[in-house]
Amino acid sequence: MTTPTLLNDLRNALPSEAIILDGRAREMRSGDTFSPSRAVNTDPNVWWQTPEVVVLPTTTDQVAVVVKLACRYRTPIVPFG
């Protein structure tokens, strides 16, 4: 679960355009075209969850900050793309 403190720390570390909180935009990043649930299942909640927040770091330093924050707050990271 994303805590308000984690979200605040992400906002302090990344540009605003690198943090996605919009529901539809997060849903679009919950799986790819080849996800089994999209290929054979009509109920997407059976195979995956929509992320609570999506971050799009553009530099190695930003990636490092995101990983450190996720570790600090015990929040899983799921790569996409």
N, C-alpha and C positions, 0 to 999 in steps of 0.2 A: 504494500500500500504506500502511495506517495504521501509523505507528510507535508504539512504546510512549511515546515522548516527546510526540508529538502527542496521544495519548489522555490522558496525564497533564495536559497543558496544557488540554485541553478540560474535564477534570474540575475543574481549578482555576478555570476561567472560567464554567462553567455549573452550574446546579443538577443534582443527580443524576437527577432525573426527565426532564431534557432530553436525556439521552444514552441511546441505545438500542443495546444490544449483543446482546440476545436474538435467536437465529437466525431464529425464525418471524416475529418482529416486523420484523426487517430485510428478510426475504423479502417480506413484505406491502408493503413500500415500494419494491420493485425495479421496479415498473411499475404502470400503472393498468388499469382494466377495458378500456380501448380500445387497449392495447399490441398491436401486430400478433402477437406471439408468443402472447398469451393468446387471440386470436381465431382463429388458423389453425394454430398449431403446438403439438404436444404436448410438445416439448422446449424448456422455457423458457430453457435455457442457450444456445440458438442466438442469441437476440436481446438478452439483457441479463444482467447479473451482479447478484448480491445485494450490496448495499453492506456494507462492513466495519464501518461505524458509521453510525448515523443520529442527527442532532442536531435538536432541536426548539426553536430559540431563540424567546423570546416578546417580546423587546424589540429595538429598533433597535441598542442598544449590544451586545447578545449577538450579533446578526447580524454586526456589524462585527468583533467578536472572532473569530468563527468564520471569516470571510473572511480576516482577517489571518493566523490560524494556518494555514489551508489554503494560503495563499500562501507562508508561511515554510517549510512542509514539502512544498511542491509536490504538494499533494493536490487532485485535482479535486473540485469541488462540483457536484452534480446536484440542481437544485431539484425539489421534489415537492409536489403539492397545489395 
